[in-house]
Amino acid sequence: MKRIRAMAGEIIELIIPGQPKAQKRHRTGKGGQRYDPSKADKGMLRRWMLKIKPATPIDYPVIIEIDAFFQTPTSWSEAKKERYEGKYRAKTPDSDNVEKIIFDSMNKYIVEDDKLIVDNHTRRFYSVKPCTHIRLRPAPFDSVAPEFEPKQKQIIP
């Protein structure tokens, strides 16, 4: 985890070790009750996010970058694993499902509402060390619509 001071706020970085998680579809259980099969994964992500949790959730537009490093298959030879290290992974889960579980975990916890995420970029890679690397930074105020008025005025050093 790393926090870097920026002109308009902080750049927050978090590295979550382990296979990246993806949002799963809601299911209907016995008796017709609907449930979220990703609930435990969201709880795990929130426990990791405790390290970067602000005193009050961020209430201004932010930009998020997500790099998801997925484990190379154990059946691959060492040479093949080495060839694929850091290469894009065009397989499931989809990028939007990787984003969605992270956005849902941040909602009302790191960010007041995930609608404040105005720009996002997600990349998926192969790696022998699986992890999820999240970078969060304030959107430049000159690029935000003039009707947006943050609840907390940001102090620029």
Secondary structure, DSSP 8 states (H G I E B T S, - for coil): -EEEEETTEEEEEEEEESS-------EE-GGG-EE-TTHHHHHHHHHHHTTT--SS-B-S-EEEEEEEEEE--TTS-HHHHHHHTT-B--SSS-HHHHHHHHHHHHBTTTBS-GGGEEEEEEEEEEESS-EEEEEEEE--GGGS-TT---SS-----
